[in-house]
């Protein structure tokens, strides 16, 4: 087990807020996610892609965009974003 105790949603939000809005962490995290999204979009755009790979790439895109939205939702300074977090 990597961590002895799972964090609650409130603990995650508090940790994110402790980093601050101007932290380079957010830019780095966005860059990693965006690069993975770009890779999946590039793959899905290949006209020779198999049905299996199309399904795989679609799942990657959905998963990464959901992750990106959830991260934004935990930030206390977000502005007008759709909320996915359940209180």
C-alpha positions as CSV (number, residue, x, y, z in Angstrom):
1,X,0.0,0.0,0.0
2,X,1.5,3.3,-1.1
3,X,-0.3,5.4,1.6
4,X,-1.5,4.1,4.9
5,X,-4.7,6.2,4.9
6,X,-6.8,7.4,2.0
7,X,-7.4,11.2,1.9
8,X,-11.0,12.5,2.1
9,X,-12.3,14.9,-0.5
10,X,-11.9,17.8,2.0
11,X,-8.3,16.8,2.7
12,X,-7.5,16.7,-1.0
13,X,-9.1,20.2,-1.5
14,X,-7.2,21.6,1.5
15,X,-3.9,20.2,0.2
16,X,-4.6,21.7,-3.2
17,X,-5.4,25.0,-1.7
18,X,-2.2,24.9,0.4
19,X,-0.2,24.8,-2.9
20,X,-1.8,28.2,-3.9
21,X,-3.2,29.4,-7.2
22,X,0.2,30.5,-8.5
23,X,2.1,27.3,-7.9
24,X,4.0,25.9,-10.8
25,X,2.7,22.5,-9.8
26,X,-0.6,23.3,-11.6
27,X,1.2,24.2,-14.8
28,X,3.3,21.0,-14.6
29,X,0.3,18.8,-13.9
30,X,-1.7,20.5,-16.7
31,X,1.2,19.9,-19.1
32,X,1.4,16.2,-18.3
33,X,-2.4,15.7,-18.7
34,X,-2.5,17.9,-21.9
35,X,0.4,16.0,-23.5
36,X,-1.4,12.7,-22.8
37,X,-4.7,14.1,-24.2
38,X,-2.9,15.3,-27.3
39,X,-1.4,11.9,-27.8
40,X,-4.8,10.2,-27.5
41,X,-6.4,12.7,-29.9
42,X,-3.6,12.2,-32.4
43,X,-4.0,8.4,-32.2
44,X,-7.8,8.6,-32.6
45,X,-7.4,10.8,-35.7
46,X,-5.5,8.1,-37.6
47,X,-7.8,6.9,-40.4
48,X,-6.3,3.4,-40.2
49,X,-7.1,3.0,-36.5
50,X,-8.7,-0.3,-35.5
51,X,-12.0,-0.5,-33.6
52,X,-10.2,-1.8,-30.6
53,X,-7.7,1.1,-30.6
54,X,-10.5,3.6,-31.3
55,X,-12.3,2.4,-28.2
56,X,-9.1,2.5,-26.1
57,X,-8.2,6.1,-27.2
58,X,-11.8,7.2,-26.5
59,X,-11.5,5.8,-23.0
60,X,-8.2,7.6,-22.5
61,X,-9.7,10.9,-23.6
62,X,-12.7,10.5,-21.3
63,X,-10.6,9.5,-18.4
64,X,-8.1,12.3,-18.8
65,X,-10.7,15.0,-19.3
66,X,-12.6,13.7,-16.2
67,X,-9.3,13.8,-14.2
68,X,-8.6,17.4,-15.3
69,X,-12.1,18.5,-14.3
70,X,-11.9,16.8,-10.9
71,X,-8.5,18.5,-10.2
72,X,-10.1,21.9,-11.1
73,X,-13.0,21.1,-8.9
74,X,-10.8,20.6,-5.8
75,X,-9.2,24.0,-6.3
76,X,-10.9,26.7,-4.1
77,X,-10.1,29.5,-6.5
78,X,-11.8,27.9,-9.6
79,X,-14.1,30.2,-11.5
80,X,-17.4,29.0,-13.0
81,X,-16.3,25.4,-13.5
82,X,-18.7,22.4,-13.5
83,X,-18.6,20.5,-10.3
84,X,-18.1,16.7,-10.2
85,X,-17.4,16.5,-6.5
86,X,-20.1,15.1,-4.2
87,X,-20.1,16.6,-0.8
